[in-house]
Amino acid sequence: MTTMQKTSRLSEALRSGAGTALPDGGGRALAVAAETWFAATTECQREMIGFVSTRLEKDGEVAREIMGCKNLTEVAAIQSRWVEETLRDYSNEMERLMTICTKSMNGGAGRKA
């Protein structure tokens, strides 16, 4: 798996304030805000990709179970369980995404404690 560099020439240039005409260090503040936003966005994307992958796997398992059912009662039970689990998974995922966003708003996105 390929990983991205923690910093790039662009982020280094933005942090140094090179090429910015904003007074009172505004360029640096803008660079820090952009870097924080990009870190949070990247973290959210990774989280969502993992979530979708897990959900697709679970949905595939449920489809296989349904195909093996002998009557509609079994299908209904599996579908009921699937709905409950899916709603719980989406709720948990939203909570994780909100945690990432909140951490970002508090200045901690992408930083390891």
C-alpha positions as CSV (number, residue, x, y, z in Angstrom):
1,M,0.0,0.0,0.0
2,T,1.3,3.5,-0.9
3,T,1.2,6.2,1.7
4,M,1.2,9.9,1.1
5,Q,3.9,12.1,2.4
6,K,3.0,14.1,5.6
7,T,4.0,17.3,3.8
8,S,4.5,18.5,0.3
9,R,6.3,21.3,-1.3
10,L,3.0,23.1,-1.7
11,S,2.2,22.8,2.0
12,E,5.7,23.8,3.0
13,A,5.4,26.9,0.8
14,L,2.0,27.8,2.2
15,R,3.3,27.3,5.8
16,S,6.3,29.6,5.1
17,G,4.0,32.2,3.7
18,A,5.9,32.4,0.5
19,G,3.9,34.0,-2.3
20,T,1.1,35.2,0.0
21,A,0.1,38.8,0.3
22,L,-2.1,38.5,3.3
23,P,-1.2,40.9,6.2
24,D,-0.3,39.8,9.8
25,G,0.6,36.2,9.0
26,G,-2.8,35.6,7.4
27,G,-1.1,33.4,4.8
28,R,0.2,31.1,7.5
29,A,-3.3,30.9,9.1
30,L,-4.8,30.1,5.8
31,A,-2.2,27.4,5.1
32,V,-2.8,25.8,8.5
33,A,-6.6,25.8,8.0
34,A,-6.2,24.3,4.5
35,E,-3.9,21.6,5.9
36,T,-6.3,20.8,8.7
37,W,-9.2,20.6,6.3
38,F,-7.2,18.3,3.9
39,A,-6.2,16.0,6.8
40,A,-9.8,15.7,8.0
41,T,-11.0,15.1,4.5
42,T,-8.5,12.4,4.0
43,E,-9.3,10.7,7.3
44,C,-13.1,10.8,6.5
45,Q,-12.4,9.3,3.1
46,R,-10.4,6.4,4.6
47,E,-13.1,5.8,7.1
48,M,-15.9,5.8,4.5
49,I,-14.0,3.5,2.2
50,G,-13.5,1.0,5.1
51,F,-17.1,1.3,6.0
52,V,-18.4,0.7,2.5
53,S,-16.1,-2.3,2.1
54,T,-17.4,-3.8,5.3
55,R,-21.0,-3.1,4.5
56,L,-20.7,-4.7,1.0
57,E,-19.2,-7.8,2.6
58,K,-22.1,-8.0,5.1
59,D,-24.6,-7.4,2.4
60,G,-23.1,-10.2,0.3
61,E,-23.3,-12.6,3.2
62,V,-27.0,-11.8,3.7
63,A,-27.7,-12.3,0.0
64,R,-26.1,-15.8,0.3
65,E,-28.1,-16.6,3.4
66,I,-31.4,-15.5,1.6
67,M,-30.6,-17.7,-1.4
68,G,-30.4,-20.7,0.9
69,C,-33.8,-20.1,2.5
70,K,-36.5,-22.6,2.2
71,N,-39.5,-20.4,2.9
72,L,-40.5,-16.7,3.2
73,T,-40.5,-16.8,7.0
74,E,-36.7,-17.4,6.9
75,V,-36.3,-14.7,4.4
76,A,-38.3,-12.2,6.5
77,A,-36.2,-13.1,9.6
78,I,-32.9,-12.5,7.8
79,Q,-34.2,-9.3,6.2
80,S,-35.3,-8.0,9.6
81,R,-31.9,-8.8,11.1
82,W,-30.2,-7.1,8.1
83,V,-32.3,-3.9,8.5
84,E,-31.4,-3.6,12.2
85,E,-27.7,-4.3,11.7
86,T,-27.5,-1.9,8.7
87,L,-29.2,0.9,10.6
88,R,-26.9,0.3,13.6
89,D,-23.8,0.3,11.3
90,Y,-24.8,3.5,9.6
91,S,-25.4,5.2,12.9
92,N,-22.0,4.1,14.2
93,E,-20.4,5.3,11.0
94,M,-22.0,8.7,11.3
95,E,-20.8,8.9,14.9
96,R,-17.2,8.1,13.8
97,L,-17.3,10.7,11.0
98,M,-18.7,13.3,13.4
99,T,-15.8,12.6,15.8
100,I,-13.3,13.1,13.0
101,C,-15.0,16.4,12.0
102,T,-15.2,17.6,15.6
103,K,-11.6,16.7,16.2
104,S,-10.7,18.7,13.1
105,M,-12.7,21.7,14.3
106,N,-10.8,21.6,17.6
107,G,-7.5,21.5,15.7
108,G,-6.6,17.8,16.1
109,A,-7.3,16.2,12.7
110,G,-4.6,14.0,11.4
111,R,-2.6,14.4,14.6
112,K,-1.7,11.3,16.6
113,A,-1.9,11.6,20.3
